């Protein structure tokens, strides 16, 4: 349940009649008025505050003491007007107070006020955003004061934009300010407006340049309540705004056809960009950037083609006609090892040597007879039949069949060192014999 109200009010630059209507109403409704006597004109409080209102000078308070007043307003359900100079949103230390009040059972609000830079521009009759001269405004202060500046928010960095700048809290270190503005790109003839206690009875407005700014400030002994406005918008006329041009139309006004045509005709000439210089022709023999890029692409393409050729060359067949037979021989070696052969496990090792001697003596002659028809004549049925007839009488016993298979696997590595064409025929014939023997069994 809300029991009171805290209003943070912007009193404006100093004059009592520059406070907003809402701000004046909140002061009139307040039970307690907390105001900065050194920054706000006394007339602003005297004209609007109630006669029975409690007035507190905030220049003698700490943050904790001010928060205690807000707690009292919470307990006693009071309305408090906390009056700041200018606008509370600019260097008013209002955020920490607002957050403290937001945690209480209080109604909290901020009433904006007229900023000092706006009052200074009005005093000299200047617009700070002149068309085609300056369309931006930088509000900042010089680093090195009581409150540290964040990284990247230095005056010289903002000055690089070359637009209008309003600098607060910097009069005590004018020499340093001038150096920062010069480092950012402002010339010594850049116009500067020195505004001291704007709208106060002892207001002082001085026009100078960046090169004479430090001397001007020292001459008038200015170090508090001083604001600097820097930029060409203080003197340049710029161009006519289109907002009220007869050729410009918007939601509430139609454009005059003749003025519209004249306005369109002015735009290309005014907004035309300067002609870019033609690129100079390269000297004879000089290497252009485009040539370097082209040859880089050529080198890359050549490298890619070379890599593809190497890969293709490695994968291609580079052996003699015996290579397919060697692969077939390896496949034949792997097949008997993967196929379960329980008969081989039951054969005693002592009978393997006599049985293995028979195929080694009889088999080498058979591939030679079969290899010649494959190379000379495509007719292969006769060698196949003769081979079957020779293999039939050898179906004698389980021991001879198992030992034939074992001898084939053991003798295969030795036969790989023989002539091309013989290993495949010898191995395939012995494997065929063993297979027919096991099948007939």
C-alpha positions as CSV (number, residue, x, y, z in Angstrom):
1,X,0.0,0.0,0.0
2,X,1.4,3.4,-1.1
3,X,1.6,5.8,1.8
4,X,3.4,8.8,0.4
5,X,5.0,10.3,-2.7
6,X,8.5,11.4,-3.7
7,X,8.8,13.8,-6.7
8,X,12.2,14.4,-8.2
9,X,11.7,17.8,-10.0
10,X,13.9,19.6,-12.5
11,X,13.8,23.3,-11.6
12,X,15.4,24.4,-14.9
13,X,18.6,26.4,-15.4
14,X,17.8,29.0,-12.7
15,X,15.0,31.3,-13.5
16,X,11.9,30.7,-11.4
17,X,9.5,31.0,-14.3
18,X,11.4,28.3,-16.3
19,X,10.2,25.5,-14.1
20,X,7.5,23.3,-15.7
21,X,3.8,23.6,-14.7
22,X,3.9,20.1,-13.2
23,X,7.1,20.8,-11.3
24,X,5.5,23.9,-9.8
25,X,2.4,22.0,-8.8
26,X,4.4,19.3,-7.1
27,X,6.3,21.8,-5.1
28,X,3.0,23.4,-4.0
29,X,1.6,20.1,-2.9
30,X,4.8,19.0,-1.0
31,X,5.0,18.7,2.8
32,X,8.8,18.7,2.6
33,X,10.9,20.5,-0.1
34,X,14.5,19.3,-0.4
35,X,16.3,21.7,-2.7
36,X,19.9,22.6,-3.6
37,X,20.2,26.2,-2.4
38,X,23.6,26.7,-4.3
39,X,22.1,25.5,-7.7
40,X,18.4,26.5,-7.6
41,X,17.2,30.1,-7.4
42,X,15.5,30.9,-4.1
43,X,12.6,32.5,-6.0
44,X,11.7,29.2,-7.5
45,X,10.9,27.8,-4.1
46,X,9.5,30.9,-2.5
47,X,6.9,31.4,-5.3
48,X,5.6,27.8,-5.3
49,X,6.1,26.2,-1.9
50,X,3.4,26.3,0.8
51,X,4.1,28.6,3.8
52,X,3.9,25.6,6.2
53,X,6.2,23.4,4.1
54,X,9.4,22.2,5.6
55,X,12.4,23.4,3.6
56,X,15.6,21.4,3.6
57,X,18.9,22.5,1.9
58,X,20.3,19.4,0.2
59,X,23.8,20.9,-0.1
60,X,24.4,19.9,3.5
61,X,23.0,16.4,3.3
62,X,24.6,13.1,2.5
63,X,22.8,10.4,0.5
64,X,22.0,8.5,3.7
65,X,20.4,11.5,5.3
66,X,18.3,12.2,2.2
67,X,17.1,8.5,2.3
68,X,16.1,8.9,5.9
69,X,13.8,11.8,4.9
70,X,12.2,9.5,2.4
71,X,11.7,6.9,5.0
72,X,10.0,9.4,7.2
73,X,7.7,10.2,4.3
74,X,6.9,6.6,4.1
75,X,6.0,6.3,7.8
76,X,4.0,9.6,8.0
77,X,2.5,9.4,4.5
78,X,4.1,12.7,3.4
79,X,4.7,14.2,0.0
80,X,8.3,15.2,-0.7
81,X,9.5,17.5,-3.5
82,X,13.2,16.8,-4.2
83,X,14.2,19.8,-6.5
84,X,17.3,19.5,-8.7
85,X,18.8,22.1,-11.0
86,X,18.3,21.8,-14.8
87,X,17.0,18.4,-15.8
88,X,17.3,15.6,-13.2
89,X,18.4,13.1,-15.9
90,X,21.7,14.9,-16.5
91,X,24.3,14.7,-13.8
92,X,21.7,15.0,-11.1
93,X,22.7,11.9,-9.0
94,X,19.0,11.0,-9.1
95,X,19.2,7.3,-10.0
96,X,20.5,6.1,-6.6
97,X,17.8,8.1,-4.8
98,X,15.1,6.9,-7.1
99,X,16.1,3.2,-6.6
100,X,16.1,3.6,-2.8
101,X,12.6,5.1,-2.9
102,X,11.3,2.4,-5.3
103,X,12.1,-0.2,-2.6
104,X,9.8,1.6,-0.1
105,X,6.0,1.8,0.0
106,X,6.1,5.1,-1.9
107,X,4.9,6.6,-5.1
108,X,8.0,7.8,-7.0
109,X,8.2,10.0,-10.1
110,X,10.6,12.2,-12.1
111,X,9.5,15.6,-13.4
112,X,11.8,16.7,-16.3
113,X,13.2,20.2,-16.4
114,X,14.7,22.7,-18.9
115,X,18.4,21.8,-19.5
116,X,21.1,24.4,-19.2
117,X,22.4,23.9,-22.8
118,X,18.9,24.5,-24.2
119,X,18.7,27.7,-22.2
120,X,22.1,28.8,-23.4
121,X,21.3,28.3,-27.0
122,X,18.1,30.2,-26.6
123,X,19.9,33.1,-24.9
124,X,22.1,33.6,-28.0
125,X,19.4,32.8,-30.5
126,X,21.0,29.8,-32.1
127,X,19.8,26.4,-33.2
128,X,22.3,23.7,-32.4
129,X,21.3,21.4,-35.2
130,X,21.6,23.5,-38.3
131,X,20.7,21.7,-41.6
132,X,23.8,20.4,-43.4
133,X,26.1,21.8,-40.7
134,X,25.4,19.8,-37.6
135,X,22.6,17.3,-37.0
136,X,23.9,15.8,-33.8
137,X,24.6,17.1,-30.3
138,X,27.1,15.5,-27.9
139,X,26.5,16.1,-24.2
140,X,29.6,15.2,-22.1
141,X,32.1,16.5,-19.6
142,X,35.9,16.4,-19.3
143,X,37.4,13.3,-17.7
144,X,39.5,13.5,-14.6
145,X,36.9,14.8,-12.2
146,X,35.4,13.2,-9.1
147,X,33.4,10.7,-11.1
148,X,35.6,8.5,-13.4
149,X,34.7,8.3,-17.1
150,X,34.0,5.0,-18.7
151,X,36.4,3.7,-21.4
152,X,35.8,5.1,-24.8
153,X,34.1,8.3,-23.5
154,X,36.9,10.7,-23.8
155,X,36.4,14.3,-25.2
156,X,38.9,13.7,-28.0
157,X,37.0,10.7,-29.2
158,X,33.7,12.6,-29.3
159,X,35.4,15.6,-31.0
160,X,36.3,13.4,-33.9
161,X,32.7,13.6,-35.1
162,X,33.1,17.4,-35.7
163,X,29.5,18.1,-34.6
164,X,28.1,20.4,-31.9
165,X,29.3,19.6,-28.4
166,X,28.0,20.8,-25.0
167,X,30.5,20.3,-22.2
168,X,29.5,20.5,-18.5
169,X,31.7,20.6,-15.4
170,X,34.9,21.5,-17.2
171,X,35.5,25.2,-16.5
172,X,38.1,24.5,-13.8
173,X,40.4,22.7,-16.3
174,X,39.9,24.7,-19.4
175,X,43.5,24.2,-20.6
176,X,43.1,20.4,-20.6
177,X,39.7,20.8,-22.4
178,X,41.3,22.8,-25.2
179,X,44.0,20.2,-25.8
180,X,41.4,17.4,-25.9
181,X,39.3,19.3,-28.4
182,X,42.3,20.0,-30.6
183,X,43.4,16.4,-30.5
184,X,39.9,15.4,-31.7
185,X,40.1,17.6,-34.8
186,X,38.6,21.0,-33.9
187,X,40.5,24.0,-35.3
188,X,41.5,27.0,-33.2
189,X,38.9,29.1,-35.1
190,X,36.0,26.8,-34.0
191,X,33.3,29.0,-32.4
192,X,32.8,28.5,-28.7
193,X,30.0,29.8,-26.4
194,X,30.8,30.3,-22.7
195,X,27.6,30.3,-20.7
196,X,27.8,31.3,-17.0
197,X,24.7,30.9,-14.7
198,X,22.3,30.9,-17.6
199,X,18.9,32.7,-16.9
200,X,20.1,33.8,-13.5
201,X,20.2,37.5,-12.7
202,X,24.0,37.6,-13.0
203,X,24.1,35.6,-16.2
204,X,27.2,36.0,-18.5
205,X,27.4,34.9,-22.1
206,X,30.7,35.1,-24.0
207,X,31.5,34.3,-27.6
208,X,35.0,33.2,-28.4
209,X,37.0,30.6,-30.3
210,X,38.8,27.5,-29.3
211,X,42.2,29.1,-29.6
212,X,41.2,31.9,-27.1
213,X,39.0,29.9,-24.8
214,X,41.5,29.3,-22.0
215,X,42.4,33.0,-21.9
216,X,38.8,34.1,-21.9
217,X,37.9,31.8,-18.9
218,X,40.8,33.0,-16.9
219,X,40.1,36.6,-17.6
220,X,36.6,36.4,-16.2
221,X,37.6,34.0,-13.4
222,X,35.0,31.4,-14.3
223,X,35.3,28.0,-12.7
224,X,31.8,27.1,-11.5
225,X,28.3,27.1,-13.1
226,X,29.9,27.4,-16.5
227,X,28.9,25.5,-19.7
228,X,30.7,25.4,-23.0
229,X,29.1,24.9,-26.4
230,X,31.5,24.2,-29.3
231,X,30.8,23.8,-33.0
232,X,30.2,25.5,-36.3
233,X,26.5,25.6,-35.8
234,X,27.0,28.7,-33.5
235,X,27.9,30.8,-36.6
236,X,27.0,28.9,-39.8
237,X,23.7,29.6,-41.5
238,X,23.4,26.2,-43.3
239,X,20.6,25.7,-45.7
240,X,16.9,26.2,-45.5
241,X,15.0,23.5,-43.7
242,X,12.4,21.5,-45.8
243,X,10.0,21.2,-43.0
244,X,8.1,24.5,-43.9
245,X,9.1,24.6,-47.6
246,X,6.2,25.0,-49.9
247,X,7.4,22.1,-52.0
248,X,7.5,19.8,-49.0
249,X,4.4,17.8,-48.0
250,X,3.4,15.9,-44.9
251,X,0.2,14.5,-43.3
252,X,-1.3,17.9,-42.7
253,X,-0.2,19.9,-45.7
254,X,-0.1,19.4,-49.5
255,X,2.9,20.6,-51.5
256,X,2.7,23.3,-54.1
257,X,3.4,21.6,-57.5
258,X,5.7,24.4,-58.8
259,X,7.6,24.6,-55.5
260,X,7.9,20.8,-55.5
261,X,9.5,20.8,-58.9
262,X,11.9,23.6,-57.8
263,X,12.8,21.7,-54.6
264,X,13.6,18.5,-56.6
265,X,15.7,20.5,-59.0
266,X,17.8,21.9,-56.1
267,X,18.6,18.5,-54.5
268,X,21.0,17.1,-57.1
269,X,23.1,20.2,-57.2
270,X,23.2,20.6,-53.4
271,X,23.7,16.9,-52.6
272,X,26.0,16.1,-55.5
273,X,29.2,14.4,-54.4
274,X,32.5,15.6,-55.6
275,X,33.9,13.8,-58.6
276,X,36.2,11.0,-57.6
277,X,39.6,11.2,-59.2
278,X,40.2,8.6,-61.9
279,X,42.6,5.9,-60.9
280,X,46.1,6.4,-62.2
281,X,47.3,4.0,-64.9
282,X,50.0,1.6,-63.6
283,X,53.6,2.3,-64.7
284,X,55.1,0.0,-67.3
285,X,56.3,-3.2,-65.8
286,X,54.4,-2.6,-62.5
287,X,52.4,-5.5,-61.0
288,X,48.8,-4.6,-60.4
289,X,46.7,-6.0,-57.5
290,X,44.4,-7.7,-60.0
291,X,47.3,-9.5,-61.6
292,X,48.5,-10.7,-58.2
293,X,45.1,-12.0,-57.4
294,X,44.8,-13.7,-60.8
295,X,48.1,-15.5,-60.5
296,X,47.2,-16.6,-57.0
297,X,44.1,-18.3,-58.4
298,X,46.1,-19.9,-61.2
299,X,48.6,-21.3,-58.7
300,X,45.8,-22.7,-56.6
301,X,44.1,-24.3,-59.5
302,X,47.4,-25.9,-60.6
303,X,48.0,-27.2,-57.1
304,X,44.5,-28.7,-57.0
305,X,45.0,-30.4,-60.4
306,X,48.3,-31.8,-59.3
307,X,46.9,-33.3,-56.1
308,X,44.0,-34.9,-58.1
309,X,46.5,-36.4,-60.6
310,X,48.6,-37.9,-57.7
311,X,45.5,-39.4,-56.1
312,X,44.4,-40.9,-59.4
313,X,47.9,-42.2,-60.1
314,X,48.1,-43.9,-56.7
315,X,44.7,-45.6,-57.1
316,X,45.4,-46.8,-60.7
317,X,46.8,-50.3,-61.5
318,X,50.6,-50.0,-61.8
319,X,51.6,-53.7,-61.7
320,X,51.9,-56.5,-64.2
321,X,49.3,-59.0,-65.3
322,X,50.1,-61.2,-62.3
323,X,48.6,-58.6,-59.8
324,X,44.9,-59.8,-60.3
325,X,46.1,-63.3,-59.8
326,X,47.8,-62.3,-56.6
327,X,44.6,-60.7,-55.2
328,X,42.7,-63.9,-56.2
329,X,45.3,-65.9,-54.4
330,X,44.9,-63.8,-51.2
331,X,41.1,-64.2,-51.4
332,X,41.5,-68.0,-51.7
333,X,43.8,-68.0,-48.7
334,X,41.3,-66.1,-46.6
335,X,38.3,-68.3,-47.6
336,X,39.6,-71.6,-46.0
337,X,40.5,-69.8,-42.8
338,X,37.1,-68.2,-42.3
339,X,35.2,-71.5,-43.2
340,X,34.9,-73.8,-40.2
341,X,36.7,-77.1,-40.9
342,X,36.2,-79.6,-38.0
343,X,37.8,-82.3,-40.0
344,X,41.2,-80.5,-39.9
345,X,41.2,-80.3,-36.1
346,X,40.8,-84.1,-35.8
347,X,43.7,-84.9,-38.1
348,X,46.9,-85.7,-36.2
349,X,49.9,-83.5,-37.1
350,X,52.1,-86.5,-37.9
351,X,50.0,-87.4,-40.9
352,X,50.1,-83.9,-42.4
353,X,53.5,-84.1,-43.9
354,X,53.1,-87.3,-45.9
355,X,49.7,-86.2,-47.2
356,X,50.9,-82.8,-48.1
357,X,53.6,-84.2,-50.2
358,X,51.2,-85.8,-52.7
359,X,49.5,-82.7,-54.0
360,X,52.8,-80.7,-54.2
361,X,54.2,-83.4,-56.6
362,X,51.1,-83.8,-58.7
363,X,49.5,-80.4,-58.8
364,X,52.2,-78.1,-60.3
365,X,51.9,-79.8,-63.7
366,X,48.1,-79.2,-64.0
367,X,48.0,-75.4,-63.9
368,X,50.5,-75.2,-66.8
369,X,48.2,-77.3,-68.9
370,X,45.2,-75.1,-68.0
371,X,47.0,-71.7,-68.3
372,X,48.0,-72.3,-71.9
373,X,44.3,-72.7,-73.2
374,X,43.4,-69.5,-71.3
375,X,46.0,-67.4,-73.1
376,X,45.7,-69.1,-76.5
377,X,42.2,-70.6,-76.9
378,X,39.0,-69.6,-75.0
379,X,37.9,-73.3,-74.9
380,X,38.2,-74.4,-71.3
381,X,35.8,-77.3,-70.8
382,X,38.5,-80.0,-71.7
383,X,41.0,-78.9,-69.1
384,X,38.2,-78.7,-66.5
385,X,37.1,-82.3,-67.3
386,X,40.6,-83.7,-67.2
387,X,41.2,-81.9,-63.9
388,X,38.0,-83.5,-62.5
389,X,39.1,-86.9,-63.6
390,X,42.5,-86.5,-62.0
391,X,40.9,-85.3,-58.8
392,X,38.3,-88.1,-58.5
393,X,40.7,-91.1,-57.7
394,X,42.2,-89.0,-54.8
395,X,38.9,-89.2,-52.7
396,X,40.4,-91.8,-50.4
397,X,40.0,-90.9,-46.7
398,X,39.2,-88.0,-44.3
399,X,42.9,-87.7,-43.4
400,X,44.0,-87.0,-46.9
401,X,41.3,-84.4,-47.4
402,X,42.1,-82.5,-44.3
403,X,45.9,-82.6,-44.9
404,X,45.4,-81.3,-48.4
405,X,43.7,-78.2,-47.1
406,X,46.3,-77.6,-44.5
407,X,49.1,-78.1,-46.9
408,X,47.5,-75.6,-49.3
409,X,47.3,-72.9,-46.7
410,X,50.9,-73.6,-45.4
411,X,52.5,-73.8,-48.8
412,X,50.8,-70.7,-50.3
413,X,53.4,-68.2,-49.1
414,X,56.2,-70.3,-50.7
415,X,54.5,-70.5,-54.1
416,X,54.1,-66.7,-54.3
417,X,57.7,-66.4,-55.2
418,X,57.3,-68.5,-58.4
419,X,56.6,-67.2,-61.8
420,X,53.5,-65.1,-62.6
421,X,50.5,-67.1,-63.6
422,X,51.5,-70.2,-61.6
423,X,50.4,-69.3,-58.1
424,X,46.8,-68.6,-58.9
425,X,46.3,-71.9,-60.9
426,X,48.1,-74.0,-58.3
427,X,46.2,-72.5,-55.4
428,X,42.8,-72.6,-57.1
429,X,43.2,-76.2,-58.1
430,X,44.2,-77.4,-54.7
431,X,41.3,-75.5,-53.2
432,X,38.9,-77.0,-55.7
433,X,40.1,-80.5,-54.9
434,X,39.6,-80.0,-51.2
435,X,36.1,-78.6,-51.7
436,X,35.0,-81.5,-53.9
437,X,36.4,-84.0,-51.5
438,X,34.5,-82.5,-48.5
439,X,31.3,-82.2,-50.5
440,X,31.4,-85.8,-51.7
441,X,31.9,-86.9,-48.1
